[in-house]
Amino acid sequence: RAGEAGARASFAAYLDRLGRGVAHVVNILDPDVVVIGGGLSRVPELIGGLPAATAPHVFSDRFDTPIRESLHGDASGVRGAAWLWDAE
């Protein structure tokens, strides 16, 4: 965010690769929504830039699938583990 060139290049490469990965999921499963969880779901530049990084790689002339951050963000895994603890 401070504009350091190496960090910006790393983020751009990560965003491109994640966009390609999301495009594979969209191409195969055609989901109604893509939910990004974990700590990176709290990075607004990631959520905001992911649709544009995904669109060129989908097998369609348009990409309308919404990409959202997880409701519980980086705590989603912990919440799921807590639910499993009580399941038995």
N, C-alpha and C positions, 0 to 999 in steps of 0.2 A: 504493500500500500504506500510505502514511502518512495517508491519509484526505482528501487535498486534493480539494475538491469538483469543480473543473474536470477534474482527471485522472480521477476516478471517473465523471463524466458522459461523458467521451470514451471511456473503456473500455467503459461500458455501451452506448453507441451502436455502437462497433466490434463488440462481442459480438453485438448484435442483428443487425447487417448480415451478419456472418459466418455466424450461425445461419441466416439467410434463404438465403444462398448455398449453404450445405451442404445445406439442405432441397431446393433445386432439384436438386442432384446426386443426392440420395437419391431424389427423386421420379422422375427420368428414368432413372437407371442402376441403382437398387436394389443398391448395393454391399454386400459382406459386412462391410466395415470402412471407416472413413474415417481416413486418416492425415494428420496435420497436421505439416508440416515447417517448416524455416527457423527463424529466431531466436525467433519467437513460440511455437514448440512448447515452448520452455523456460519458458513462463509458466504455472504450475500453475492459476492462476485461469481462464485461457483454456480449457485442456483440461477442467477441472472444470465450467465453466459452459456450455460449448458444447452438450452434450446438451439441457439445459433451454431454451436459446435456439433450438435447431433444432426440437424437438418440436412446437411450435404450428403450424409451417409445412409439415409433411409431410402428404401426402394419405392419412393412415391414422389410426386412432384410437389407435395406439401407435407409439412410436419405440424400436426395440431395437438399431439399428445401433451397434456400438461405435465410439467416437472415441478414437483413440490418438495419442500423439506419435511422431514418427519415431524409429526406433531410433538413428539417428546425429544426430538433432536438426538443428542449424544447419549441420552439416558434410556433410549429405547431398548437396548440390549439388556441393561440391568433390570428394567421393568419386566421384560420377558422372562428373565431368569428367576425373578422373585415370584412370578406367577407359577412357574414350573415347580418351585419349592413347595408350594401349597397344593399342587395337583395330586400328590400321592397321599 
